[in-house]
Structures are given as structure tokens and as C-alpha cells.
Amino acid sequence: MEDHKYLDKIKSNESSPKVYKNFFSDKELEDLIDLYQKLPVTVHNKNQNVIKKRWLKKFNEEIVKHFIKKLTSVLGSFKLDNLKSEDNEDIVGLFQESFGPIGLHVDGGFNLDDIIYKQTLVPLDNNGETVIFKNKFYGYSTNFTTDKNEINEFQNQFTKGKNQRSNVHLSIYGDKEFDKNLHDQYLKHIDYDNLKGLEIEHVYQWKKGDLFVFDRTHLHSASSNINKKKIGLATFTKK
């Protein structure tokens, strides 16, 4: 698989995952939750059991400006990299209401000429966990799977802007078996063999009001531990 063009620049911006505790005030959270409730549904993915809503800039520009200013205070300069709407409008972020855990993936983007940077997570409740692996991947946005049927189906029905499906990770990170206790504790929804060679760096336990920041090159996954459902706001950035 192809790598990003500007690897040195991407790697120079990498850092350890970081949690900014109580980053958002109660009022700021109320505004985000109210915005989420008013936004139209973009996708209801029944396979992943998740409802996705795109936050377009035109939906409450005052909150958009405030949100970007808050992110800039910790990320420094950045550009949004959340694709665009059908009308070529910028998308600030993606709200996701998940009723089940999403699997192993990387959000590397869809343009290998981009200098991908950080992604952020704003929990709007305390019901989830996010597992970040030490392992990194420098290609396109990809869902990693051992399911050959899923891989073949994606290759035959490729859709622009949709995550690739691949098992290439199994030949990259070595043959060390994943810790079975950690699999049972956090990742029961993922095929154990799909985690070969991987090592956990951080497990973030969601707390409403936090901001969680990590490199877009990190492989990551939702934890199996969800209290009924969880709602979070994800934002993807580049330089």
C-alpha cells in the first residue's frame, strides 16, 4: 500500500496522545449537544450500529469560530480535513452516536499529498473508551480486518472517500501475540488474530468536557465497553 508523500513532516509533528481535562465548560457542552440534536442525520450505518451527523460550517457560525479557536489554543495552526459536503462546504467535524464498538482502523485521510496532523475527540457523555495503539500507519484511511470477503467486496465496490479494507497490518508489525487479558478487557469485539503485533499505548476513558488529542497515524479502536450508547465529536486536521 502507498504511504503519504511527506512522511518526514508528518512524523516531525507526532507526539503522545494527550487528554485536556475539563477543556469545555458546561455552557460550551450544552451548545454542542444542542447543535448535535438539531443537525440532520448524514448516515445511519446499521452494520456499525452508528448514527453520523456532519457539522457543516453554516450551522451556527458563532460556535464554529469559538470551537476552532479552542482547538487552535492546543494544536497551534492547522487546517480542517473532514472532507466536504455535496455543495463543497467545509465540515468542522463529525458527530457519532454509537450503539456498538467500532473496530480497528486508522484515519489517515484520502489524499497522500496532505501533511496529516492531529485528530480530536470531544466526548458528549461518559459512556465510552477509546483504545490507542503504539503502532502507526502512513497510508489512506483504512479499516483493518482478517475478513477476506470484506476486503474483496471493498475492492470490487470501491467508493471514493470511504475507508479501505485491508489486512496489510498483519505483515507490518511482527508476529507477537496480543495480550489476551487486554483483549478480554477492552477489545472483545475484534477478532483476536486481527491484533497480531499490536501494542496498546493509551486507553482513554471518556469524560464529558475533556478534549482527547492523538496523531492521525495511530491505529485505534473503540473499546468493547459501552454503556448502552455513546456520543462524541471527532475532528480531523492537517498542516
C-alpha positions as a Markdown table, in Angstrom:
| # | Residue | x | y | z |
|---|---|---|---|---|
| 1 | Met | 0.0 | 0.0 | 0.0 |
| 2 | Glu | 1.1 | 3.6 | -0.7 |
| 3 | Asp | 2.4 | 5.9 | 2.0 |
| 4 | His | 1.9 | 9.6 | 2.4 |
| 5 | Lys | 4.3 | 11.7 | 0.4 |
| 6 | Tyr | 5.6 | 14.0 | 3.2 |
| 7 | Leu | 6.5 | 11.4 | 5.8 |
| 8 | Asp | 9.3 | 13.4 | 7.4 |
| 9 | Lys | 7.0 | 16.3 | 8.0 |
| 10 | Ile | 4.2 | 14.1 | 9.3 |
| 11 | Lys | 6.5 | 12.3 | 11.7 |
| 12 | Ser | 8.0 | 15.6 | 12.9 |
| 13 | Asn | 4.6 | 16.7 | 14.2 |
| 14 | Glu | 3.8 | 13.4 | 16.0 |
| 15 | Ser | 3.5 | 13.3 | 19.8 |
| 16 | Ser | 2.0 | 11.1 | 22.5 |
| 17 | Pro | -1.8 | 11.1 | 23.0 |
| 18 | Lys | -2.9 | 13.8 | 25.4 |
| 19 | Val | -6.1 | 14.4 | 27.4 |
| 20 | Tyr | -7.0 | 18.0 | 28.2 |
| 21 | Lys | -9.2 | 17.6 | 31.3 |
| 22 | Asn | -12.4 | 19.8 | 31.6 |
| 23 | Phe | -11.5 | 21.6 | 28.4 |
| 24 | Phe | -15.0 | 22.6 | 27.7 |
| 25 | Ser | -17.3 | 24.4 | 30.1 |
| 26 | Asp | -20.9 | 23.3 | 30.9 |
| 27 | Lys | -22.2 | 26.0 | 28.6 |
| 28 | Glu | -20.0 | 25.0 | 25.7 |
| 29 | Leu | -21.0 | 21.4 | 26.1 |
| 30 | Glu | -24.7 | 22.4 | 26.2 |
| 31 | Asp | -24.2 | 24.3 | 22.9 |
| 32 | Leu | -22.5 | 21.3 | 21.2 |
| 33 | Ile | -25.2 | 18.9 | 22.4 |
| 34 | Asp | -27.9 | 21.3 | 21.2 |
| 35 | Leu | -26.2 | 21.5 | 17.9 |
| 36 | Tyr | -26.0 | 17.8 | 17.6 |
| 37 | Gln | -29.7 | 17.4 | 18.2 |
| 38 | Lys | -30.6 | 19.9 | 15.5 |
| 39 | Leu | -28.2 | 18.6 | 12.8 |
| 40 | Pro | -29.7 | 16.3 | 10.2 |
| 41 | Val | -28.6 | 12.6 | 10.1 |
| 42 | Thr | -25.9 | 12.1 | 7.4 |
| 43 | Val | -25.5 | 8.3 | 7.7 |
| 44 | His | -27.2 | 5.6 | 9.8 |
| 45 | Asn | -24.8 | 2.8 | 9.4 |
| 46 | Lys | -26.7 | -0.3 | 10.6 |
| 47 | Asn | -23.7 | -2.6 | 10.2 |
| 48 | Gln | -21.6 | -0.5 | 12.5 |
| 49 | Asn | -24.7 | 0.5 | 14.6 |
| 50 | Val | -23.8 | 4.2 | 14.5 |
| 51 | Ile | -25.6 | 7.4 | 13.5 |
| 52 | Lys | -23.3 | 10.0 | 12.0 |
| 53 | Lys | -24.0 | 13.8 | 11.6 |
| 54 | Arg | -21.7 | 16.1 | 9.7 |
| 55 | Trp | -21.2 | 19.5 | 11.3 |
| 56 | Leu | -21.3 | 22.0 | 8.4 |
| 57 | Lys | -19.8 | 25.5 | 9.0 |
| 58 | Lys | -23.1 | 27.1 | 8.1 |
| 59 | Phe | -24.7 | 25.5 | 11.2 |
| 60 | Asn | -24.1 | 28.2 | 13.9 |
| 61 | Glu | -21.0 | 30.0 | 12.7 |
| 62 | Glu | -20.5 | 31.6 | 16.1 |
| 63 | Ile | -20.0 | 28.2 | 17.7 |
| 64 | Val | -17.8 | 27.2 | 14.8 |
| 65 | Lys | -15.4 | 30.1 | 15.4 |
| 66 | His | -15.3 | 29.5 | 19.1 |
| 67 | Phe | -14.6 | 25.8 | 18.6 |
| 68 | Ile | -11.8 | 26.4 | 16.1 |
| 69 | Lys | -10.3 | 29.0 | 18.5 |
| 70 | Lys | -10.3 | 26.5 | 21.3 |
| 71 | Leu | -8.7 | 23.8 | 19.2 |
| 72 | Thr | -6.0 | 26.3 | 18.0 |
| 73 | Ser | -5.1 | 27.0 | 21.6 |
| 74 | Val | -3.7 | 23.4 | 21.9 |
| 75 | Leu | -3.0 | 22.4 | 18.4 |
| 76 | Gly | -1.4 | 25.5 | 17.0 |
| 77 | Ser | -2.1 | 26.3 | 13.4 |
| 78 | Phe | -4.0 | 23.6 | 11.4 |
| 79 | Lys | -6.4 | 23.1 | 8.5 |
| 80 | Leu | -9.6 | 21.1 | 8.7 |
| 81 | Asp | -9.5 | 17.8 | 6.9 |
| 82 | Asn | -13.0 | 16.5 | 7.3 |
| 83 | Leu | -13.9 | 16.1 | 3.6 |
| 84 | Lys | -16.6 | 18.4 | 2.2 |
| 85 | Ser | -20.3 | 18.4 | 1.7 |
| 86 | Glu | -22.0 | 17.7 | -1.6 |
| 87 | Asp | -22.1 | 21.6 | -2.0 |
| 88 | Asn | -18.3 | 21.7 | -1.4 |
| 89 | Glu | -18.7 | 23.2 | 2.0 |
| 90 | Asp | -16.2 | 22.6 | 4.8 |
| 91 | Ile | -17.2 | 20.2 | 7.5 |
| 92 | Val | -16.0 | 21.1 | 11.0 |
| 93 | Gly | -16.3 | 17.7 | 12.5 |
| 94 | Leu | -18.3 | 14.5 | 12.7 |
| 95 | Phe | -20.8 | 13.7 | 15.5 |
| 96 | Gln | -21.2 | 10.0 | 16.0 |
| 97 | Glu | -23.8 | 8.3 | 18.2 |
| 98 | Ser | -22.6 | 4.7 | 18.6 |
| 99 | Phe | -24.6 | 1.8 | 19.9 |
| 100 | Gly | -21.8 | -0.7 | 19.4 |
| 101 | Pro | -18.0 | -0.5 | 19.3 |
| 102 | Ile | -16.2 | 0.4 | 16.0 |
| 103 | Gly | -13.3 | -1.8 | 15.1 |
| 104 | Leu | -9.6 | -1.4 | 14.3 |
| 105 | His | -8.8 | 1.5 | 11.9 |
| 106 | Val | -6.7 | 4.5 | 11.1 |
| 107 | Asp | -7.9 | 7.9 | 9.9 |
| 108 | Gly | -5.1 | 8.7 | 7.5 |
| 109 | Gly | -7.3 | 10.7 | 5.1 |
| 110 | Phe | -7.8 | 10.3 | 1.4 |
| 111 | Asn | -5.0 | 12.4 | -0.1 |
| 112 | Leu | -1.5 | 11.1 | 0.2 |
| 113 | Asp | -0.1 | 14.6 | -0.6 |
| 114 | Asp | -1.6 | 16.0 | 2.6 |
| 115 | Ile | 0.5 | 16.5 | 5.8 |
| 116 | Ile | -1.9 | 14.9 | 8.1 |
| 117 | Tyr | -1.8 | 16.1 | 11.7 |
| 118 | Lys | -4.0 | 15.5 | 14.8 |
| 119 | Gln | -7.5 | 14.2 | 15.4 |
| 120 | Thr | -9.5 | 15.3 | 18.3 |
| 121 | Leu | -12.4 | 13.7 | 20.3 |
| 122 | Val | -14.9 | 15.6 | 22.3 |
| 123 | Pro | -17.0 | 13.2 | 24.5 |
| 124 | Leu | -20.5 | 14.4 | 25.0 |
| 125 | Asp | -21.1 | 11.7 | 27.6 |
| 126 | Asn | -19.1 | 9.4 | 29.9 |
| 127 | Asn | -20.1 | 6.1 | 28.2 |
| 128 | Gly | -17.2 | 5.1 | 26.1 |
| 129 | Glu | -13.5 | 4.3 | 25.9 |
| 130 | Thr | -11.0 | 4.7 | 23.0 |
| 131 | Val | -8.0 | 2.4 | 22.6 |
| 132 | Ile | -4.9 | 3.9 | 21.0 |
| 133 | Phe | -2.1 | 1.6 | 19.8 |
| 134 | Lys | 1.6 | 2.4 | 19.6 |
| 135 | Asn | 1.5 | 1.1 | 16.1 |
| 136 | Lys | 1.3 | 3.7 | 13.3 |
| 137 | Phe | 0.2 | 3.5 | 9.7 |
| 138 | Tyr | 1.1 | 6.1 | 7.0 |
| 139 | Gly | -1.4 | 5.2 | 4.2 |
| 140 | Tyr | -5.0 | 6.0 | 3.4 |
| 141 | Ser | -7.9 | 5.8 | 6.0 |
| 142 | Thr | -8.2 | 2.1 | 6.5 |
| 143 | Asn | -10.3 | -0.4 | 8.4 |
| 144 | Phe | -8.1 | -3.4 | 9.3 |
| 145 | Thr | -9.7 | -6.8 | 9.1 |
| 146 | Thr | -9.0 | -10.5 | 8.7 |
| 147 | Asp | -12.2 | -11.0 | 6.8 |
| 148 | Lys | -11.2 | -11.7 | 3.2 |
| 149 | Asn | -14.8 | -11.4 | 2.0 |
| 150 | Glu | -15.0 | -7.9 | 3.3 |
| 151 | Ile | -11.6 | -7.0 | 1.7 |
| 152 | Asn | -12.7 | -8.4 | -1.7 |
| 153 | Glu | -16.1 | -6.7 | -1.5 |
| 154 | Phe | -14.5 | -3.4 | -0.9 |
| 155 | Gln | -12.0 | -3.8 | -3.8 |
| 156 | Asn | -14.9 | -4.7 | -6.1 |
| 157 | Gln | -17.1 | -1.8 | -5.0 |
| 158 | Phe | -14.5 | 0.9 | -4.2 |
| 159 | Thr | -16.2 | 4.2 | -3.2 |
| 160 | Lys | -14.2 | 7.5 | -3.1 |
| 161 | Gly | -13.9 | 8.9 | 0.4 |
| 162 | Lys | -14.6 | 5.6 | 2.0 |
| 163 | Asn | -12.1 | 3.7 | 4.2 |
| 164 | Gln | -10.1 | 1.0 | 2.5 |
| 165 | Arg | -10.3 | -2.6 | 3.9 |
| 166 | Ser | -7.0 | -4.4 | 4.4 |
| 167 | Asn | -5.1 | -7.0 | 6.3 |
| 168 | Val | -1.7 | -5.5 | 5.4 |
| 169 | His | -1.1 | -4.6 | 9.1 |
| 170 | Leu | -0.6 | -8.3 | 9.8 |
| 171 | Ser | 2.6 | -8.3 | 7.8 |
| 172 | Ile | 3.9 | -5.0 | 9.2 |
| 173 | Tyr | 4.1 | -5.2 | 13.0 |
| 174 | Gly | 5.6 | -8.6 | 13.6 |
| 175 | Asp | 4.3 | -11.9 | 15.0 |
| 176 | Lys | 4.0 | -11.1 | 18.7 |
| 177 | Glu | 0.6 | -12.3 | 20.1 |
| 178 | Phe | -1.6 | -9.6 | 21.5 |
| 179 | Asp | -2.1 | -9.6 | 25.3 |
| 180 | Lys | -5.1 | -11.9 | 25.8 |
| 181 | Asn | -6.1 | -10.2 | 29.1 |
| 182 | Leu | -6.2 | -6.8 | 27.4 |
| 183 | His | -8.3 | -8.4 | 24.5 |
| 184 | Asp | -10.8 | -9.6 | 27.1 |
| 185 | Gln | -10.8 | -6.3 | 29.0 |
| 186 | Tyr | -11.1 | -3.9 | 26.1 |
| 187 | Leu | -11.4 | -5.5 | 22.6 |
| 188 | Lys | -13.7 | -8.5 | 22.7 |
| 189 | His | -15.5 | -7.2 | 19.6 |
| 190 | Ile | -12.3 | -7.6 | 17.5 |
| 191 | Asp | -11.0 | -10.9 | 16.2 |
| 192 | Tyr | -8.1 | -11.8 | 18.4 |
| 193 | Asp | -5.9 | -12.7 | 15.3 |
| 194 | Asn | -6.6 | -9.2 | 13.9 |
| 195 | Leu | -4.5 | -7.7 | 16.7 |
| 196 | Lys | -1.2 | -9.6 | 16.0 |
| 197 | Gly | 1.8 | -7.5 | 16.5 |
| 198 | Leu | -0.2 | -4.6 | 18.1 |
| 199 | Glu | 0.5 | -3.0 | 21.5 |
| 200 | Ile | -1.7 | -0.6 | 23.4 |
| 201 | Glu | -0.3 | 2.8 | 24.2 |
| 202 | His | -3.3 | 4.5 | 25.9 |
| 203 | Val | -6.9 | 3.7 | 26.9 |
| 204 | Tyr | -8.9 | 6.9 | 27.2 |
| 205 | Gln | -11.9 | 6.6 | 29.4 |
| 206 | Trp | -14.4 | 9.2 | 28.1 |
| 207 | Lys | -15.3 | 12.1 | 30.4 |
| 208 | Lys | -17.7 | 14.7 | 29.3 |
| 209 | Gly | -15.9 | 18.1 | 28.9 |
| 210 | Asp | -12.5 | 16.6 | 28.0 |
| 211 | Leu | -10.6 | 17.1 | 24.8 |
| 212 | Phe | -8.6 | 14.0 | 23.6 |
| 213 | Val | -5.9 | 14.6 | 21.0 |
| 214 | Phe | -3.8 | 12.0 | 19.2 |
| 215 | Asp | -1.9 | 11.6 | 15.9 |
| 216 | Arg | -3.9 | 10.5 | 12.9 |
| 217 | Thr | -1.3 | 7.9 | 12.1 |
| 218 | His | -2.2 | 5.9 | 15.3 |
| 219 | Leu | -4.1 | 2.7 | 14.8 |
| 220 | His | -7.1 | 2.9 | 17.2 |
| 221 | Ser | -10.4 | 1.3 | 18.1 |
| 222 | Ala | -13.4 | 1.8 | 20.3 |
| 223 | Ser | -13.3 | -0.3 | 23.4 |
| 224 | Ser | -15.9 | -3.1 | 23.8 |
| 225 | Asn | -17.1 | -1.3 | 26.9 |
| 226 | Ile | -20.0 | 1.0 | 26.1 |
| 227 | Asn | -22.8 | 1.9 | 28.5 |
| 228 | Lys | -25.8 | 1.5 | 26.1 |
| 229 | Lys | -24.6 | 4.2 | 23.6 |
| 230 | Lys | -22.1 | 7.0 | 23.4 |
| 231 | Ile | -21.9 | 10.3 | 21.6 |
| 232 | Gly | -18.7 | 12.0 | 20.6 |
| 233 | Leu | -17.5 | 14.7 | 18.2 |
| 234 | Ala | -14.4 | 13.8 | 16.0 |
| 235 | Thr | -12.3 | 16.4 | 14.1 |
| 236 | Phe | -9.5 | 15.6 | 11.7 |
| 237 | Thr | -6.8 | 18.1 | 10.9 |
| 238 | Lys | -3.8 | 18.6 | 8.6 |
| 239 | Lys | -1.0 | 21.1 | 8.2 |
